[in-house]
Amino acid sequence: MDVETKGNKETLLPAYWLWRSWLSARQAKWAERLFPLILLIVAIILSVIGHWSAHNVATIGSIPHGLPSLTLPHLPDWREAANLLPTAGLMALIVFVSSSSVASTYARLRDERFDANRELTGLGLANIAGGLFQSFAVAGGFSRTAINADSGARTQLASFVTVAVMVAALLFFGDVLAPLPYAILGAIIMASIIGLIDIATLKSAWQRDRLDAASFIAAFAGVLIFGLNTGLVIGLMVSFASLIWQSSHPHVAIVGQLAETGHFRNIHRHSVVTYEHLLMIRIDESLFFGNTDSIHRRILQATKDYSDAREIILIMSAVNHIDLTAQEMLITLNRELAADDKHLHFSFIKGPVMDKIEHTPLITELSGQVFLSTNAAVNALKDL
């Protein structure tokens, strides 16, 4: 038995190990899967005999009989729809994040491919079908998926078996399940979910990317304190905040030329050739309103640190987008440098970016030139 399965089963009753010792190694796999069901049956029998509900033990209680009927959903007018839209949008976000999280987790564990588009399509179709039967919002749940996978499910056939069992419970076994304590169901769910706690990935994230680790911790703590849905939203918000923070603090490097090659690298990481009157700055992020002030300050500071440089080359190889605020910042930067008798040049502007700024004041009023490559810029300017 693998370590993960063993860790899951250690939380169950010690009787499990006695049960497993009676079976051969070939039968042990089936014992692992059948033990929770046997435990459930024993619990039902004990609950009926012991009348646990009479001793203030929380039980499932009455289960509605019968199947839901096919009913066309109520179509609200536009005012009602507008009032419901924010809540519906938040529910859709939670459903998608929850389902995608559990699907991607199990896809990674099984070395399978996860397709977010297909996941969203499946959720949409499931909710449309559920709407015809007055169901709650349909989502992929951690607990249900964990139990399903822990029981040995490998294909979509497991979902049909689950549906068959649910239909049977609604039609025939409602009274049998009614005295079952919630604690038993909770124990089965927890035993299956414990295997999803991945300490190794958290340690790896903490060593490699603290912001990712912060998202993990925020989601984990949020789920424990506030519940699954709120916890997922907290984790999502922290992740968005981390992304915004990273984008607003881009890496800006002063570079030099590697010997006589056409390659340019960070002067603090490599032994490179620099030119006294040339200042080459590489921006490693797209430019948008969130990082324009930071980049503006760092470029001006670099021109002060290298005050003898009169030709300033901005290397744009990593810039995939420039919004209007960033364009205005670069126009202002060009004017500030021109006022100080310095020239601003661009190199390695990508085609889609150039298409956007080609006929704007950023290019038409540029004090310097636009070069196809940094090497071309250096060859043209180094002897000035």
C-alpha positions as a Markdown table, in Angstrom:
| # | Residue | x | y | z |
|---|---|---|---|---|
| 1 | Met | 0.0 | 0.0 | 0.0 |
| 2 | Asp | 1.4 | 3.4 | -0.9 |
| 3 | Val | 2.2 | 6.0 | 1.6 |
| 4 | Glu | -0.6 | 8.4 | 0.7 |
| 5 | Thr | -3.3 | 5.7 | 1.0 |
| 6 | Lys | -1.8 | 4.6 | 4.3 |
| 7 | Gly | -1.9 | 8.2 | 5.6 |
| 8 | Asn | -5.6 | 8.4 | 4.7 |
| 9 | Lys | -6.5 | 5.2 | 6.4 |
| 10 | Glu | -4.7 | 5.8 | 9.7 |
| 11 | Thr | -7.4 | 8.2 | 10.6 |
| 12 | Leu | -10.0 | 5.4 | 10.5 |
| 13 | Leu | -10.7 | 2.9 | 13.2 |
| 14 | Pro | -8.0 | 0.4 | 14.2 |
| 15 | Ala | -10.4 | -2.4 | 13.1 |
| 16 | Tyr | -9.3 | -1.5 | 9.6 |
| 17 | Trp | -5.9 | -3.0 | 10.1 |
| 18 | Leu | -7.4 | -6.2 | 11.6 |
| 19 | Trp | -9.7 | -6.4 | 8.6 |
| 20 | Arg | -6.8 | -5.9 | 6.2 |
| 21 | Ser | -4.6 | -8.5 | 7.9 |
| 22 | Trp | -7.2 | -11.2 | 7.2 |
| 23 | Leu | -6.9 | -10.7 | 3.5 |
| 24 | Ser | -4.3 | -11.6 | 1.0 |
| 25 | Ala | -2.2 | -8.9 | -0.7 |
| 26 | Arg | -4.3 | -9.3 | -3.8 |
| 27 | Gln | -7.5 | -8.6 | -1.9 |
| 28 | Ala | -6.1 | -5.8 | 0.1 |
| 29 | Lys | -6.8 | -3.2 | -2.6 |
| 30 | Trp | -10.5 | -4.0 | -2.5 |
| 31 | Ala | -10.5 | -4.0 | 1.3 |
| 32 | Glu | -9.2 | -0.5 | 1.3 |
| 33 | Arg | -12.1 | 0.6 | -0.9 |
| 34 | Leu | -14.8 | -1.4 | 0.8 |
| 35 | Phe | -13.8 | -0.6 | 4.4 |
| 36 | Pro | -15.5 | 2.8 | 4.5 |
| 37 | Leu | -18.7 | 1.3 | 3.1 |
| 38 | Ile | -18.6 | -1.5 | 5.7 |
| 39 | Leu | -18.0 | 1.1 | 8.4 |
| 40 | Leu | -21.0 | 3.0 | 7.2 |
| 41 | Ile | -23.2 | 0.0 | 7.3 |
| 42 | Val | -22.1 | -0.9 | 10.8 |
| 43 | Ala | -22.7 | 2.7 | 11.9 |
| 44 | Ile | -26.2 | 2.6 | 10.5 |
| 45 | Ile | -26.9 | -0.7 | 12.4 |
| 46 | Leu | -25.5 | 0.7 | 15.6 |
| 47 | Ser | -27.4 | 4.0 | 15.2 |
| 48 | Val | -30.7 | 2.1 | 14.8 |
| 49 | Ile | -29.9 | -0.2 | 17.8 |
| 50 | Gly | -28.6 | 2.6 | 20.0 |
| 51 | His | -31.1 | 5.3 | 19.1 |
| 52 | Trp | -28.3 | 7.9 | 19.0 |
| 53 | Ser | -30.7 | 10.7 | 18.0 |
| 54 | Ala | -32.4 | 10.3 | 21.4 |
| 55 | His | -29.0 | 11.0 | 23.1 |
| 56 | Asn | -28.4 | 14.4 | 21.4 |
| 57 | Val | -26.2 | 12.9 | 18.6 |
| 58 | Ala | -26.7 | 14.9 | 15.4 |
| 59 | Thr | -28.1 | 12.6 | 12.7 |
| 60 | Ile | -29.0 | 13.1 | 9.0 |
| 61 | Gly | -32.7 | 13.0 | 9.9 |
| 62 | Ser | -35.6 | 12.9 | 7.4 |
| 63 | Ile | -34.5 | 12.6 | 3.7 |
| 64 | Pro | -37.0 | 13.8 | 1.1 |
| 65 | His | -38.5 | 10.9 | -0.9 |
| 66 | Gly | -38.9 | 10.9 | -4.7 |
| 67 | Leu | -37.1 | 12.5 | -7.6 |
| 68 | Pro | -37.2 | 16.2 | -8.6 |
| 69 | Ser | -39.7 | 17.0 | -11.3 |
| 70 | Leu | -38.9 | 18.7 | -14.6 |
| 71 | Thr | -39.8 | 22.4 | -14.3 |
| 72 | Leu | -39.0 | 25.3 | -16.5 |
| 73 | Pro | -37.1 | 27.9 | -14.6 |
| 74 | His | -38.6 | 31.3 | -13.8 |
| 75 | Leu | -37.3 | 34.0 | -16.2 |
| 76 | Pro | -37.0 | 37.3 | -14.3 |
| 77 | Asp | -37.5 | 40.7 | -15.8 |
| 78 | Trp | -34.6 | 42.9 | -16.5 |
| 79 | Arg | -34.7 | 44.7 | -13.2 |
| 80 | Glu | -34.7 | 41.4 | -11.2 |
| 81 | Ala | -32.0 | 40.0 | -13.4 |
| 82 | Ala | -29.9 | 43.1 | -12.8 |
| 83 | Asn | -30.3 | 42.7 | -9.1 |
| 84 | Leu | -29.4 | 39.0 | -9.3 |
| 85 | Leu | -26.4 | 39.5 | -11.6 |
| 86 | Pro | -23.7 | 40.4 | -9.0 |
| 87 | Thr | -24.7 | 37.5 | -6.8 |
| 88 | Ala | -24.9 | 35.1 | -9.7 |
| 89 | Gly | -21.5 | 36.3 | -11.0 |
| 90 | Leu | -19.9 | 35.7 | -7.6 |
| 91 | Met | -21.4 | 32.2 | -7.4 |
| 92 | Ala | -20.2 | 31.4 | -10.9 |
| 93 | Leu | -16.7 | 32.6 | -10.0 |
| 94 | Ile | -16.7 | 30.4 | -6.8 |
| 95 | Val | -18.0 | 27.4 | -8.7 |
| 96 | Phe | -15.4 | 27.7 | -11.4 |
| 97 | Val | -12.5 | 28.2 | -9.0 |
| 98 | Ser | -13.6 | 25.4 | -6.8 |
| 99 | Ser | -14.1 | 23.0 | -9.6 |
| 100 | Ser | -11.0 | 23.9 | -11.4 |
| 101 | Ser | -8.9 | 23.6 | -8.2 |
| 102 | Val | -10.0 | 20.1 | -7.5 |
| 103 | Ala | -9.8 | 19.0 | -11.2 |
| 104 | Ser | -6.3 | 20.4 | -11.7 |
| 105 | Thr | -5.2 | 18.8 | -8.4 |
| 106 | Tyr | -6.3 | 15.4 | -9.4 |
| 107 | Ala | -5.0 | 15.9 | -13.0 |
| 108 | Arg | -1.6 | 16.6 | -11.6 |
| 109 | Leu | -1.7 | 13.7 | -9.2 |
| 110 | Arg | -2.6 | 11.3 | -12.1 |
| 111 | Asp | -0.4 | 12.9 | -14.7 |
| 112 | Glu | -3.4 | 13.8 | -16.8 |
| 113 | Arg | -4.1 | 17.0 | -18.9 |
| 114 | Phe | -6.4 | 19.6 | -17.4 |
| 115 | Asp | -8.4 | 21.8 | -19.8 |
| 116 | Ala | -10.0 | 24.8 | -18.2 |
| 117 | Asn | -12.2 | 25.4 | -21.2 |
| 118 | Arg | -13.7 | 21.9 | -21.1 |
| 119 | Glu | -14.1 | 22.2 | -17.4 |
| 120 | Leu | -16.1 | 25.5 | -17.8 |
| 121 | Thr | -18.2 | 23.9 | -20.6 |
| 122 | Gly | -19.0 | 20.9 | -18.5 |
| 123 | Leu | -20.0 | 23.2 | -15.6 |
| 124 | Gly | -22.2 | 25.3 | -17.8 |
| 125 | Leu | -24.0 | 22.3 | -19.3 |
| 126 | Ala | -24.5 | 20.7 | -15.8 |
| 127 | Asn | -26.0 | 23.9 | -14.4 |
| 128 | Ile | -28.3 | 24.3 | -17.4 |
| 129 | Ala | -29.5 | 20.8 | -16.9 |
| 130 | Gly | -29.8 | 21.3 | -13.1 |
| 131 | Gly | -31.8 | 24.5 | -13.6 |
| 132 | Leu | -34.5 | 22.4 | -15.2 |
| 133 | Phe | -34.8 | 20.4 | -12.0 |
| 134 | Gln | -34.5 | 23.3 | -9.5 |
| 135 | Ser | -31.1 | 22.2 | -8.3 |
| 136 | Phe | -28.5 | 24.1 | -6.4 |
| 137 | Ala | -25.5 | 25.5 | -8.3 |
| 138 | Val | -23.5 | 22.6 | -9.6 |
| 139 | Ala | -19.8 | 22.5 | -8.8 |
| 140 | Gly | -17.0 | 20.0 | -8.4 |
| 141 | Gly | -16.5 | 19.5 | -4.7 |
| 142 | Phe | -13.3 | 18.6 | -2.9 |
| 143 | Ser | -14.9 | 16.2 | -0.5 |
| 144 | Arg | -17.0 | 14.3 | -3.1 |
| 145 | Thr | -14.1 | 14.0 | -5.5 |
| 146 | Ala | -11.8 | 12.9 | -2.8 |
| 147 | Ile | -14.1 | 10.1 | -1.7 |
| 148 | Asn | -14.8 | 9.1 | -5.3 |
| 149 | Ala | -11.0 | 8.9 | -6.1 |
| 150 | Asp | -10.3 | 7.2 | -2.8 |
| 151 | Ser | -12.8 | 4.5 | -3.7 |
| 152 | Gly | -10.9 | 3.7 | -6.8 |
| 153 | Ala | -12.8 | 5.7 | -9.4 |
| 154 | Arg | -11.0 | 6.1 | -12.7 |
| 155 | Thr | -13.5 | 6.9 | -15.4 |
| 156 | Gln | -16.8 | 8.7 | -15.9 |
| 157 | Leu | -18.6 | 5.5 | -15.1 |
| 158 | Ala | -18.1 | 6.3 | -11.4 |
| 159 | Ser | -20.5 | 9.3 | -11.8 |
| 160 | Phe | -23.2 | 7.1 | -13.2 |
| 161 | Val | -22.8 | 4.7 | -10.3 |
| 162 | Thr | -23.0 | 7.6 | -7.9 |
| 163 | Val | -26.2 | 8.8 | -9.6 |
| 164 | Ala | -27.7 | 5.3 | -9.3 |
| 165 | Val | -26.9 | 5.1 | -5.6 |
| 166 | Met | -28.4 | 8.6 | -5.0 |
| 167 | Val | -31.6 | 7.7 | -6.9 |
| 168 | Ala | -31.8 | 4.5 | -4.9 |
| 169 | Ala | -31.3 | 6.5 | -1.6 |
| 170 | Leu | -34.1 | 8.9 | -2.6 |
| 171 | Leu | -36.5 | 6.2 | -3.6 |
| 172 | Phe | -35.9 | 3.4 | -1.2 |
| 173 | Phe | -33.3 | 4.0 | 1.5 |
| 174 | Gly | -34.2 | 7.4 | 3.0 |
| 175 | Asp | -35.5 | 5.8 | 6.3 |
| 176 | Val | -32.4 | 3.6 | 6.5 |
| 177 | Leu | -30.0 | 6.6 | 6.2 |
| 178 | Ala | -32.0 | 8.9 | 8.5 |
| 179 | Pro | -30.5 | 7.8 | 11.8 |
| 180 | Leu | -26.9 | 7.9 | 10.5 |
| 181 | Pro | -24.7 | 10.4 | 12.6 |
| 182 | Tyr | -23.1 | 13.3 | 10.8 |
| 183 | Ala | -19.9 | 12.4 | 12.5 |
| 184 | Ile | -19.5 | 9.2 | 10.6 |
| 185 | Leu | -19.9 | 11.0 | 7.3 |
| 186 | Gly | -17.5 | 13.7 | 8.4 |
| 187 | Ala | -14.9 | 11.1 | 9.4 |
| 188 | Ile | -15.1 | 9.4 | 5.9 |
| 189 | Ile | -14.8 | 12.8 | 4.2 |
| 190 | Met | -11.8 | 13.8 | 6.3 |
| 191 | Ala | -10.1 | 10.5 | 5.8 |
| 192 | Ser | -10.3 | 11.0 | 2.1 |
| 193 | Ile | -9.3 | 14.7 | 2.1 |
| 194 | Ile | -6.3 | 14.3 | 4.3 |
| 195 | Gly | -4.4 | 12.9 | 1.3 |
| 196 | Leu | -4.9 | 16.2 | -0.5 |
| 197 | Ile | -2.8 | 18.2 | 2.1 |
| 198 | Asp | 0.4 | 18.7 | 0.2 |
| 199 | Ile | 3.1 | 19.9 | 2.6 |
| 200 | Ala | 5.9 | 19.2 | 0.1 |
| 201 | Thr | 4.5 | 21.6 | -2.5 |
| 202 | Leu | 4.0 | 24.3 | 0.1 |
| 203 | Lys | 7.7 | 23.9 | 1.2 |
| 204 | Ser | 8.8 | 24.1 | -2.4 |
| 205 | Ala | 6.7 | 27.2 | -3.0 |
| 206 | Trp | 8.1 | 28.8 | 0.1 |
| 207 | Gln | 11.7 | 28.2 | -1.1 |
| 208 | Arg | 11.0 | 29.3 | -4.7 |
| 209 | Asp | 8.2 | 31.8 | -4.7 |
| 210 | Arg | 7.0 | 33.3 | -1.4 |
| 211 | Leu | 4.0 | 35.0 | -3.1 |
| 212 | Asp | 2.7 | 31.7 | -4.3 |
| 213 | Ala | 3.2 | 30.2 | -0.8 |
| 214 | Ala | 1.3 | 33.1 | 0.6 |
| 215 | Ser | -1.6 | 32.3 | -1.7 |
| 216 | Phe | -1.6 | 28.7 | -0.5 |
| 217 | Ile | -1.5 | 29.6 | 3.1 |
| 218 | Ala | -4.3 | 32.2 | 2.7 |
| 219 | Ala | -6.6 | 29.8 | 1.0 |
| 220 | Phe | -5.9 | 27.0 | 3.5 |
| 221 | Ala | -6.5 | 29.3 | 6.5 |
| 222 | Gly | -9.5 | 30.8 | 4.9 |
| 223 | Val | -11.1 | 27.4 | 4.3 |
| 224 | Leu | -10.4 | 26.3 | 7.9 |
| 225 | Ile | -11.8 | 29.6 | 9.4 |
| 226 | Phe | -14.5 | 30.7 | 7.1 |
| 227 | Gly | -15.4 | 27.6 | 5.0 |
| 228 | Leu | -14.7 | 26.3 | 1.5 |
| 229 | Asn | -16.3 | 29.0 | -0.6 |
| 230 | Thr | -15.0 | 32.0 | 1.3 |
| 231 | Gly | -11.5 | 30.4 | 1.7 |
| 232 | Leu | -11.3 | 29.9 | -2.1 |
| 233 | Val | -12.2 | 33.6 | -2.7 |
| 234 | Ile | -9.6 | 34.7 | -0.1 |
| 235 | Gly | -7.0 | 32.6 | -1.9 |
| 236 | Leu | -8.0 | 33.9 | -5.2 |
| 237 | Met | -7.9 | 37.5 | -4.0 |
| 238 | Val | -4.4 | 37.0 | -2.5 |
| 239 | Ser | -3.2 | 35.5 | -5.8 |
| 240 | Phe | -4.6 | 38.5 | -7.7 |
| 241 | Ala | -2.9 | 40.9 | -5.3 |
| 242 | Ser | 0.4 | 39.0 | -5.7 |
| 243 | Leu | 0.1 | 39.2 | -9.5 |
| 244 | Ile | -0.6 | 42.9 | -9.3 |
| 245 | Trp | 2.3 | 43.5 | -6.9 |
| 246 | Gln | 4.7 | 41.6 | -9.2 |
| 247 | Ser | 3.5 | 43.5 | -12.2 |
| 248 | Ser | 3.8 | 46.9 | -10.4 |
| 249 | His | 7.4 | 46.1 | -9.4 |
| 250 | Pro | 9.0 | 44.9 | -12.6 |
| 251 | His | 12.6 | 44.0 | -13.1 |
| 252 | Val | 14.6 | 46.8 | -14.7 |
| 253 | Ala | 18.2 | 45.9 | -15.6 |
| 254 | Ile | 21.1 | 48.0 | -16.8 |
| 255 | Val | 22.9 | 45.8 | -19.4 |
| 256 | Gly | 26.1 | 45.6 | -21.2 |
| 257 | Gln | 27.5 | 43.7 | -24.2 |
| 258 | Leu | 29.0 | 40.3 | -23.9 |
| 259 | Ala | 32.5 | 40.7 | -25.5 |
| 260 | Glu | 32.0 | 41.1 | -29.3 |
| 261 | Thr | 28.8 | 39.2 | -29.5 |
| 262 | Gly | 25.3 | 40.5 | -30.1 |
| 263 | His | 24.1 | 39.5 | -26.7 |
| 264 | Phe | 23.4 | 41.9 | -23.8 |
| 265 | Arg | 23.2 | 40.9 | -20.1 |
| 266 | Asn | 22.8 | 42.4 | -16.7 |
| 267 | Ile | 26.0 | 44.2 | -15.6 |
| 268 | His | 25.6 | 42.8 | -12.1 |
| 269 | Arg | 25.4 | 39.2 | -13.2 |
| 270 | His | 27.9 | 39.0 | -16.1 |
| 271 | Ser | 31.3 | 40.4 | -17.2 |
| 272 | Val | 30.2 | 42.8 | -20.0 |
| 273 | Val | 31.4 | 45.7 | -22.0 |
| 274 | Thr | 29.8 | 49.1 | -21.3 |
| 275 | Tyr | 30.2 | 52.5 | -23.0 |
| 276 | Glu | 30.6 | 55.7 | -21.0 |
| 277 | His | 28.1 | 57.7 | -23.2 |
| 278 | Leu | 25.6 | 54.8 | -23.7 |
| 279 | Leu | 23.1 | 53.6 | -21.1 |
| 280 | Met | 21.2 | 50.5 | -22.0 |
| 281 | Ile | 18.2 | 49.6 | -19.8 |
| 282 | Arg | 16.1 | 46.5 | -20.3 |
| 283 | Ile | 12.5 | 46.5 | -19.1 |
| 284 | Asp | 11.4 | 43.0 | -18.2 |
| 285 | Glu | 7.6 | 43.6 | -18.0 |
| 286 | Ser | 4.7 | 44.9 | -20.1 |
| 287 | Leu | 4.0 | 48.6 | -19.3 |
| 288 | Phe | 0.7 | 49.5 | -17.8 |
| 289 | Phe | -0.7 | 52.1 | -15.4 |
| 290 | Gly | 0.2 | 50.0 | -12.4 |
| 291 | Asn | 4.0 | 50.1 | -13.0 |
| 292 | Thr | 4.6 | 53.3 | -14.9 |
| 293 | Asp | 5.6 | 55.4 | -11.9 |
| 294 | Ser | 8.0 | 52.7 | -10.6 |
| 295 | Ile | 9.7 | 52.4 | -14.1 |
| 296 | His | 9.8 | 56.1 | -14.5 |
| 297 | Arg | 11.6 | 56.6 | -11.2 |
| 298 | Arg | 14.1 | 53.8 | -11.9 |
| 299 | Ile | 15.0 | 55.1 | -15.3 |
| 300 | Leu | 15.6 | 58.6 | -14.1 |
| 301 | Gln | 17.6 | 57.3 | -11.2 |
| 302 | Ala | 19.8 | 55.3 | -13.6 |
| 303 | Thr | 20.4 | 58.4 | -15.7 |
| 304 | Lys | 21.6 | 60.2 | -12.6 |
| 305 | Asp | 23.8 | 57.3 | -11.5 |
| 306 | Tyr | 25.4 | 57.3 | -15.0 |
| 307 | Ser | 25.3 | 61.0 | -15.6 |
| 308 | Asp | 27.9 | 60.9 | -18.4 |
| 309 | Ala | 25.6 | 58.8 | -20.6 |
| 310 | Arg | 23.9 | 60.9 | -23.3 |
| 311 | Glu | 22.3 | 58.2 | -25.3 |
| 312 | Ile | 19.7 | 56.2 | -23.4 |
| 313 | Ile | 18.5 | 52.9 | -25.0 |
| 314 | Leu | 15.4 | 51.2 | -23.7 |
| 315 | Ile | 15.4 | 47.6 | -24.6 |
| 316 | Met | 11.8 | 46.5 | -25.2 |
| 317 | Ser | 12.2 | 42.8 | -25.9 |
| 318 | Ala | 10.1 | 41.8 | -22.9 |
| 319 | Val | 7.4 | 44.4 | -23.4 |
| 320 | Asn | 4.2 | 42.8 | -24.9 |
| 321 | His | 1.8 | 45.7 | -24.3 |
| 322 | Ile | 1.9 | 49.4 | -23.6 |
| 323 | Asp | -1.3 | 51.1 | -22.4 |
| 324 | Leu | -2.1 | 54.8 | -22.7 |
| 325 | Thr | -0.8 | 55.7 | -19.3 |
| 326 | Ala | 2.5 | 54.0 | -20.1 |
| 327 | Gln | 2.7 | 55.8 | -23.4 |
| 328 | Glu | 2.2 | 59.2 | -21.7 |
| 329 | Met | 4.9 | 58.3 | -19.2 |
| 330 | Leu | 7.4 | 57.5 | -21.9 |
| 331 | Ile | 6.5 | 60.8 | -23.7 |
| 332 | Thr | 7.2 | 62.7 | -20.5 |
| 333 | Leu | 10.4 | 60.8 | -20.0 |
| 334 | Asn | 11.5 | 61.7 | -23.5 |
| 335 | Arg | 10.9 | 65.4 | -22.9 |
| 336 | Glu | 12.7 | 65.3 | -19.5 |
| 337 | Leu | 15.8 | 63.6 | -21.1 |
| 338 | Ala | 15.7 | 66.0 | -24.0 |
| 339 | Ala | 15.7 | 69.0 | -21.6 |
| 340 | Asp | 18.8 | 67.5 | -20.1 |
| 341 | Asp | 20.5 | 67.2 | -23.5 |
| 342 | Lys | 20.0 | 63.4 | -23.6 |
| 343 | His | 18.4 | 61.3 | -26.3 |
| 344 | Leu | 16.0 | 58.4 | -25.8 |
| 345 | His | 16.2 | 55.4 | -28.1 |
| 346 | Phe | 14.1 | 52.2 | -28.4 |
| 347 | Ser | 15.3 | 48.8 | -29.5 |
| 348 | Phe | 13.6 | 45.5 | -30.1 |
| 349 | Ile | 10.0 | 46.8 | -30.1 |
| 350 | Lys | 7.7 | 43.9 | -31.0 |
| 351 | Gly | 5.4 | 44.2 | -34.0 |
| 352 | Pro | 2.1 | 44.4 | -32.2 |
| 353 | Val | 3.4 | 47.0 | -29.8 |
| 354 | Met | 4.9 | 49.0 | -32.7 |
| 355 | Asp | 1.6 | 48.9 | -34.5 |
| 356 | Lys | -0.1 | 50.5 | -31.5 |
| 357 | Ile | 2.4 | 53.4 | -30.9 |
| 358 | Glu | 3.9 | 54.0 | -34.4 |
| 359 | His | 1.8 | 57.1 | -35.2 |
| 360 | Thr | 1.6 | 58.5 | -31.7 |
| 361 | Pro | 3.7 | 61.3 | -30.2 |
| 362 | Leu | 5.8 | 58.7 | -28.4 |
| 363 | Ile | 7.4 | 57.9 | -31.8 |
| 364 | Thr | 6.9 | 61.0 | -33.8 |
| 365 | Glu | 8.4 | 63.3 | -31.1 |
| 366 | Leu | 11.1 | 60.8 | -30.0 |
| 367 | Ser | 14.5 | 62.6 | -29.5 |
| 368 | Gly | 16.4 | 59.5 | -30.6 |
| 369 | Gln | 15.7 | 56.5 | -32.9 |
| 370 | Val | 13.9 | 53.2 | -33.0 |
| 371 | Phe | 16.3 | 50.3 | -33.7 |
| 372 | Leu | 15.5 | 46.8 | -34.9 |
| 373 | Ser | 17.9 | 45.3 | -32.4 |
| 374 | Thr | 20.0 | 46.4 | -29.4 |
| 375 | Asn | 23.1 | 45.3 | -31.3 |
| 376 | Ala | 22.2 | 47.7 | -34.2 |
| 377 | Ala | 21.6 | 50.5 | -31.7 |
| 378 | Val | 25.0 | 50.0 | -30.1 |
| 379 | Asn | 26.8 | 49.8 | -33.5 |
| 380 | Ala | 25.1 | 53.1 | -34.5 |
| 381 | Leu | 25.7 | 55.0 | -31.3 |
| 382 | Lys | 28.9 | 53.7 | -29.7 |
| 383 | Asp | 31.2 | 55.9 | -31.9 |
| 384 | Leu | 29.2 | 59.2 | -31.4 |
